[in-house]
Amino acid sequence: MSGNQAHVSERLRVAVAGASGYAGGEFLRLAARHPHLEVGTLTAHSTAGARLGEVQPHLRGLADRVLEPTTVDALADHDVVVLGLPHGASGEIAAQLPDDVLVLDLGADHRLTSATDWETFYGSPHAGTWPYGLPELIHAADGTDAVRQRDHLAGARRVAVPGCNVTAVTLGLQPGVAAGLVSPVDVVAVLANGYSGAGKSLKPHLLASEGLGTATPYAVGGTHRHIPEIAQNLRTAGAEDVSISFTPTLVPMARGILATVTARLAPGHEDASSEEVRSVWESAYADEPFVDVLPQGLWPSTAATLGANTALVQVALDAAAGRVVAVTAIDNLVKGTAGQAVQAMNIALGLPETAGLVTEGVAP
């Protein structure tokens, strides 16, 4: 690899720490078909010594790979290192990896710019802030939404991959915030979440016998760890102050997030029409390869995003309530995590942004 630009003909070796988890496994599924990646060392903690096929039976091409213990030495000799580790576990390992290695952190350790927010919501010392891996994030400080986060990812060697809920809420609402059309001080977000977002931990409330046939809210009342990250993104998109009521709900599906976000029309825009509202969202995402504003009257579904690095968005004006309603569907393991990591990796390495990624879902 020469400088910040990867030659298209090169095969870049990638190591995955936490390869036995959902996020690590999804990255490997995408890496296996990526035209510029070669899968190198795979590591795990409790399943170290097992073959990958024992814990990720769907990854047939890598089934005979043996999972090694997660150590710096095992990860260092690669072009790309993916950290699919529990929150709070990435910082120490990442700090010991060579500076010229591209490290993608799928956990939360390096997403927040505020050490106070990190310590408040995660309860441990802040590991520092890395370039943020949401390419479509609008930077509105200069009064335009033309600048996106992808401009800050080119050549990066450390990338903090966003939270899955954060991605859905941000993509749903940021066009209205950047345009000054909606107020960010009375935002309400209610999400339906698939169980894979909770990871593979064997907890009673995550068992099929407990989850099938029911919908269950969690982290209610402003306690969810993604709240400060959402607020951080909306401030980047142009908000001065952010107030958000955020309520996720587990529903009986393996994957997917359906985020319904509402916000009041901003002062001076109370008479905005449905056409004006819609044009803001369409303009914001007109050139984005992985974000689609659906035709009027069609609403996003999680099934339509299954396996794809796609965010499907729809927006409507509730004139009686004076609120804009934005609905976003994503696959939490693809656009919400591993696909987003691949997308950011491509930009950082100078590869085509769409390499190794698809927008077509799996149906039924």
Backbone torsions as a table, in degrees:
resi	resn	phi	psi	omega
1	MET	NA	135.2	-176.4
2	SER	-116.2	119.1	-179.8
3	GLY	60.0	-139.1	-179.5
4	ASN	-94.2	-2.4	-174.4
5	GLN	-107.8	122.1	176.8
6	ALA	-86.3	133.7	174.8
7	HIS	-71.9	136.4	-175.0
8	VAL	-57.9	-29.3	-177.0
9	SER	-79.2	-11.0	-176.0
10	GLU	-76.8	149.0	170.3
11	ARG	-106.8	120.5	-176.6
12	LEU	-98.0	129.8	-177.9
13	ARG	-82.3	130.3	-178.9
14	VAL	-122.2	132.2	173.6
15	ALA	-105.9	145.2	179.9
16	VAL	-125.2	117.2	173.3
17	ALA	-93.1	132.8	-173.4
18	GLY	83.1	36.4	-175.4
19	ALA	-69.9	-15.0	-179.8
20	SER	-85.2	-11.0	-178.7
21	GLY	-84.9	174.4	-179.6
22	TYR	-64.2	-46.4	-177.3
23	ALA	-67.0	-45.3	178.4
24	GLY	-62.4	-41.4	178.6
25	GLY	-64.8	-37.7	179.6
26	GLU	-69.0	-38.2	175.9
27	PHE	-61.0	-41.5	179.5
28	LEU	-64.8	-37.3	176.9
29	ARG	-59.7	-42.0	179.6
30	LEU	-74.1	-38.9	-179.2
31	ALA	-63.4	-32.8	-176.9
32	ALA	-63.6	-25.0	179.7
33	ARG	-109.1	4.5	-179.1
34	HIS	-75.8	130.3	-174.6
35	PRO	-69.2	-12.7	-174.9
36	HIS	-120.3	10.0	-177.1
37	LEU	-115.6	145.1	170.1
38	GLU	-124.3	123.4	-176.8
39	VAL	-75.6	124.2	179.0
40	GLY	-102.9	-126.6	-174.3
41	THR	-70.3	139.3	175.1
42	LEU	-118.8	132.3	-178.1
43	THR	-127.7	160.7	177.9
44	ALA	-155.0	177.3	179.7
45	HIS	-107.0	-82.0	-174.8
46	SER	-69.5	-22.9	-178.9
47	THR	-102.4	12.1	177.7
48	ALA	-56.7	137.1	-176.9
49	GLY	98.4	-19.2	177.7
50	ALA	-82.1	160.7	171.7
51	ARG	-83.1	146.7	-176.6
52	LEU	-58.0	-36.3	-178.8
53	GLY	-62.0	-19.6	177.9
54	GLU	-74.7	-28.9	-176.0
55	VAL	-112.9	-19.5	176.3
56	GLN	-131.2	69.9	-172.6
57	PRO	-63.9	-16.0	-180.0
58	HIS	-79.6	-15.2	-177.8
59	LEU	-90.8	72.8	-170.3
60	ARG	-65.0	-36.5	-177.6
61	GLY	-69.2	-16.4	-179.4
62	LEU	-117.0	11.3	-170.1
63	ALA	-59.6	-31.5	-176.3
64	ASP	-87.5	-2.6	178.2
65	ARG	-66.6	136.6	178.8
66	VAL	-94.6	130.8	179.2
67	LEU	-76.4	126.1	178.9
68	GLU	-95.8	160.2	171.8
69	PRO	-62.0	149.4	-178.5
70	THR	-81.3	105.4	177.0
71	THR	-133.4	158.6	178.1
72	VAL	-62.1	-41.2	-179.2
73	ASP	-60.9	-37.1	-179.1
74	ALA	-69.0	-28.0	-174.1
75	LEU	-96.2	-24.3	-164.8
76	ALA	-65.8	-36.6	-172.2
77	ASP	-85.1	57.7	-179.5
78	HIS	-143.1	161.1	174.5
79	ASP	-79.1	-34.1	-177.5
80	VAL	-133.2	136.3	174.4
81	VAL	-124.4	127.2	177.5
82	VAL	-106.5	125.7	-179.7
83	LEU	-106.0	100.8	176.3
84	GLY	-102.6	60.7	-171.9
85	LEU	-108.7	162.7	176.6
86	PRO	-60.4	152.7	178.4
87	HIS	-55.5	133.4	179.6
88	GLY	94.2	-7.2	-175.8
89	ALA	-102.4	-10.0	-174.2
90	SER	-83.4	-33.8	-170.8
91	GLY	-57.0	-46.8	-175.9
92	GLU	-65.4	-41.8	179.8
93	ILE	-69.6	-45.4	-177.1
94	ALA	-60.4	-37.1	-177.9
95	ALA	-64.1	-20.6	-177.7
96	GLN	-99.8	-2.9	179.4
97	LEU	-84.0	148.3	-178.4
98	PRO	-57.9	148.4	-177.0
99	ASP	-65.5	-25.8	-176.7
100	ASP	-87.6	-0.4	175.9
101	VAL	-86.5	134.0	174.1
102	LEU	-79.7	117.2	-179.2
103	VAL	-110.3	124.2	177.9
104	LEU	-109.6	114.3	-179.1
105	ASP	-96.4	111.5	178.0
106	LEU	-78.5	-13.9	177.6
107	GLY	-86.6	-173.9	-172.4
108	ALA	-93.0	-4.3	-166.2
109	ASP	-54.0	-33.5	-170.7
110	HIS	-119.8	18.1	-176.5
111	ARG	-83.0	-37.3	-170.5
112	LEU	-87.7	139.6	176.0
113	THR	-84.3	-20.4	-178.1
114	SER	-98.9	117.1	176.0
115	ALA	-64.1	-32.9	179.5
116	THR	-65.0	-44.5	177.6
117	ASP	-60.6	-43.0	179.7
118	TRP	-60.4	-49.9	-176.3
119	GLU	-65.9	-33.0	179.4
120	THR	-68.8	-43.1	-173.0
121	PHE	-94.2	-22.3	-176.8
122	TYR	-115.3	-18.7	171.7
123	GLY	72.5	25.9	177.7
124	SER	-144.5	167.8	179.6
125	PRO	-62.6	145.1	-178.4
126	HIS	-76.0	132.6	-177.2
127	ALA	-86.4	-5.1	-177.8
128	GLY	110.6	171.6	-174.5
129	THR	-115.6	132.2	177.6
130	TRP	-109.9	164.2	170.7
131	PRO	-52.3	136.1	-169.8
132	TYR	-90.1	130.2	-168.7
133	GLY	-92.1	41.7	172.6
134	LEU	-112.3	92.3	-172.7
135	PRO	-56.3	-31.8	-175.6
136	GLU	-84.0	-2.6	-178.3
137	LEU	-60.2	127.7	-178.3
138	ILE	-81.3	134.4	171.5
139	HIS	-106.4	109.1	-172.0
140	ALA	-109.0	14.4	-176.1
141	ALA	-62.3	-29.1	-179.0
142	ASP	-93.8	12.3	176.5
143	GLY	83.0	12.8	178.5
144	THR	-138.2	154.8	176.8
145	ASP	-100.1	15.9	-177.5
146	ALA	-73.3	-27.8	-179.2
147	VAL	-85.6	128.3	-179.6
148	ARG	-121.4	164.6	-177.5
149	GLN	-62.3	-25.6	178.6
150	ARG	-56.8	-28.6	178.9
151	ASP	-66.3	-19.9	-179.3
152	HIS	-99.3	0.4	-178.1
153	LEU	-100.7	-20.6	-178.4
154	ALA	-59.8	123.1	179.0
155	GLY	82.6	-1.1	-179.7
156	ALA	-64.4	148.1	174.7
157	ARG	-118.5	5.0	171.7
158	ARG	-141.8	128.0	-179.1
159	VAL	-135.0	128.2	174.3
160	ALA	-94.6	111.2	-178.3
161	VAL	-76.8	129.8	-175.0
162	PRO	-63.8	162.7	172.1
163	GLY	-70.4	151.3	-175.5
164	CYS	-67.7	-45.7	177.0
165	ASN	-63.1	-38.4	179.5
166	VAL	-60.2	-44.3	179.9
167	THR	-58.7	-47.5	-177.3
168	ALA	-64.0	-45.3	-178.3
169	VAL	-69.4	-43.3	-179.1
170	THR	-61.7	-49.6	-178.8
171	LEU	-63.9	-31.5	178.9
172	GLY	-69.1	-39.9	-168.9
173	LEU	-105.3	-25.3	-168.6
174	GLN	-60.0	-31.3	178.5
175	PRO	-59.5	-41.2	-180.0
176	GLY	-68.7	-35.2	177.6
177	VAL	-67.6	-47.5	-178.0
178	ALA	-61.9	-34.1	-179.1
179	ALA	-84.1	-4.5	-177.0
180	GLY	72.0	15.8	-176.5
181	LEU	-80.6	-33.8	-178.8
182	VAL	-118.8	155.1	177.6
183	SER	-89.4	131.1	179.9
184	PRO	-90.5	11.2	-176.2
185	VAL	-100.3	2.3	175.6
186	ASP	-145.6	62.2	-177.5
187	VAL	-97.1	135.2	176.7
188	VAL	-122.9	125.0	-179.8
189	ALA	-125.7	125.5	175.7
190	VAL	-124.2	127.7	-172.8
191	LEU	-123.4	143.1	168.4
192	ALA	-104.2	124.7	-170.2
193	ASN	-122.8	136.9	172.5
194	GLY	-76.0	157.1	-172.5
195	TYR	-69.9	-21.3	-179.4
196	SER	-64.6	-20.9	177.2
197	GLY	-64.4	-18.4	179.4
198	ALA	-89.3	-0.4	179.4
199	GLY	82.2	-173.2	-174.4
200	LYS	-96.7	5.6	-177.6
201	SER	-56.9	138.6	179.6
202	LEU	-84.9	88.5	179.2
203	LYS	-118.3	141.4	-175.1
204	PRO	-54.2	-40.4	-176.2
205	HIS	-74.1	-7.5	177.8
206	LEU	-99.7	-2.5	178.1
207	LEU	-69.8	148.9	179.9
208	ALA	-58.0	-37.4	-178.7
209	SER	-64.5	-24.4	178.6
210	GLU	-92.1	-32.7	-172.0
211	GLY	-92.1	-28.7	-178.0
212	LEU	-67.8	134.5	175.8
213	GLY	81.8	13.1	180.0
214	THR	-145.0	157.0	172.1
215	ALA	-121.4	131.0	-171.5
216	THR	-134.0	119.7	176.6
217	PRO	-73.7	156.3	176.7
218	TYR	-148.8	163.4	-179.1
219	ALA	48.3	49.3	-177.1
220	VAL	-84.3	152.0	172.9
221	GLY	83.6	34.9	174.5
222	GLY	79.5	19.8	-176.7
223	THR	-101.1	-9.1	-176.0
224	HIS	-68.6	138.5	-174.6
225	ARG	-69.4	-13.3	179.9
226	HIS	-83.6	-8.6	-176.1
227	ILE	-61.2	-50.0	-179.3
228	PRO	-64.7	-27.9	178.5
229	GLU	-71.0	-40.1	175.8
230	ILE	-61.9	-46.9	-179.9
231	ALA	-60.7	-40.7	178.5
232	GLN	-59.3	-43.9	-179.7
233	ASN	-66.8	-41.0	-179.7
234	LEU	-67.3	-32.8	174.4
235	ARG	-66.5	-39.1	176.2
236	THR	-61.1	-36.3	-179.5
237	ALA	-77.5	-3.9	174.2
238	GLY	126.0	-4.1	-179.5
239	ALA	-74.3	139.4	173.6
240	GLU	-85.0	-50.5	177.2
241	ASP	-122.9	144.2	180.0
242	VAL	-128.7	132.2	172.2
243	SER	-134.3	120.3	-175.2
244	ILE	-134.6	132.8	170.5
245	SER	-99.3	117.0	-169.0
246	PHE	-123.7	120.1	-178.6
247	THR	-132.4	106.8	174.5
248	PRO	-87.9	152.7	-179.4
249	THR	-137.2	126.0	173.8
250	LEU	-74.8	129.2	177.4
251	VAL	-125.8	156.4	-172.2
252	PRO	-74.3	71.8	170.4
253	MET	-142.9	151.2	-176.3
254	ALA	-73.2	-41.5	-176.2
255	ARG	-130.7	161.3	169.2
256	GLY	114.2	150.8	171.6
257	ILE	-135.5	131.4	170.4
258	LEU	-117.3	109.5	-176.2
259	ALA	-106.2	122.2	174.8
260	THR	-108.5	115.8	-174.1
261	VAL	-122.4	130.3	177.1
262	THR	-124.1	148.1	178.3
263	ALA	-149.6	148.2	179.3
264	ARG	-70.8	147.8	169.9
265	LEU	-61.3	138.4	-177.8
266	ALA	-71.9	153.2	175.7
267	PRO	-52.4	134.8	-177.1
268	GLY	92.4	-10.8	179.9
269	HIS	-120.1	18.1	-176.2
270	GLU	-63.1	-23.9	-178.5
271	ASP	-98.8	15.2	179.8
272	ALA	-60.3	142.8	179.2
273	SER	-91.6	165.6	176.4
274	SER	-59.8	-38.1	179.8
275	GLU	-64.9	-40.1	179.3
276	GLU	-65.8	-42.2	178.4
277	VAL	-62.0	-48.7	-177.3
278	ARG	-61.4	-38.4	-177.3
279	SER	-64.3	-30.8	178.4
280	VAL	-63.6	-46.3	-179.2
281	TRP	-69.2	-42.4	179.7
282	GLU	-63.0	-40.9	179.0
283	SER	-65.0	-40.7	-176.8
284	ALA	-63.4	-35.5	-172.7
285	TYR	-112.2	13.6	-175.0
286	ALA	-58.8	-33.6	-174.9
287	ASP	-109.0	11.9	-177.9
288	GLU	-89.0	126.0	-177.4
289	PRO	-72.0	-20.6	-173.6
290	PHE	-118.4	5.7	177.5
291	VAL	-123.3	120.1	-178.5
292	ASP	-118.2	125.3	168.5
293	VAL	-86.6	117.9	-173.8
294	LEU	-70.9	155.1	175.3
295	PRO	-56.8	149.1	-177.0
296	GLN	-56.3	133.2	179.3
297	GLY	96.9	-15.9	176.5
298	LEU	-99.3	137.3	-176.0
299	TRP	-116.2	144.2	-178.0
300	PRO	-62.8	148.6	171.8
301	SER	-134.7	147.3	179.2
302	THR	-66.1	-32.1	-179.1
303	ALA	-60.3	-33.1	-177.4
304	ALA	-73.4	-12.3	-179.5
305	THR	-106.6	0.7	-173.2
306	LEU	-58.1	119.6	177.9
307	GLY	80.6	0.0	-175.3
308	ALA	-111.7	152.9	177.4
309	ASN	-89.5	47.9	-171.9
310	THR	-115.6	138.9	167.6
311	ALA	-111.7	119.7	177.3
312	LEU	-100.4	127.3	-172.5
313	VAL	-126.3	141.2	170.0
314	GLN	-137.1	148.1	-178.1
315	VAL	-136.4	144.7	179.3
316	ALA	-144.5	157.0	175.9
317	LEU	-104.1	122.1	171.6
318	ASP	-94.8	87.6	-172.5
319	ALA	-62.6	-36.8	-178.0
320	ALA	-64.5	-36.1	-179.8
321	ALA	-91.0	-10.8	-177.5
322	GLY	67.4	33.3	-176.3
323	ARG	-129.3	149.8	170.8
324	VAL	-95.4	137.8	179.0
325	VAL	-115.9	119.5	177.2
326	ALA	-117.4	129.5	179.7
327	VAL	-118.8	130.1	-178.9
328	THR	-129.2	135.5	173.9
329	ALA	-118.0	134.6	173.3
330	ILE	-141.8	161.4	164.9
331	ASP	-85.6	117.3	-174.0
332	ASN	-63.1	-24.3	-179.6
333	LEU	-89.5	-14.5	-178.9
334	VAL	-105.8	-88.9	178.5
335	LYS	-60.3	-25.2	178.6
336	GLY	-80.4	-16.9	-177.3
337	THR	-151.0	-86.0	-168.4
338	ALA	-68.5	-41.2	177.6
339	GLY	-64.4	-40.3	176.6
340	GLN	-62.1	-37.4	177.2
341	ALA	-63.9	-43.2	177.7
342	VAL	-62.7	-43.8	179.6
343	GLN	-59.6	-47.2	178.3
344	ALA	-66.1	-39.0	177.4
345	MET	-59.7	-45.2	179.8
346	ASN	-57.4	-44.5	-179.3
347	ILE	-65.1	-45.9	-177.9
348	ALA	-60.6	-35.1	-176.1
349	LEU	-92.9	-0.5	-179.8
350	GLY	77.5	19.1	176.2
351	LEU	-88.2	164.2	173.0
352	PRO	-56.4	133.3	-174.1
353	GLU	-59.6	-29.0	-175.5
354	THR	-90.9	0.4	-174.2
355	ALA	-59.9	129.9	176.7
356	GLY	77.3	6.4	-175.4
357	LEU	-122.1	149.8	178.8
358	VAL	-124.9	155.7	175.1
359	THR	-108.7	-4.5	178.9
360	GLU	-88.7	128.6	178.0
361	GLY	-85.6	-175.3	179.8
362	VAL	-112.0	127.8	180.0
363	ALA	-140.8	150.2	-2.7
364	PRO	-76.4	NA	NA
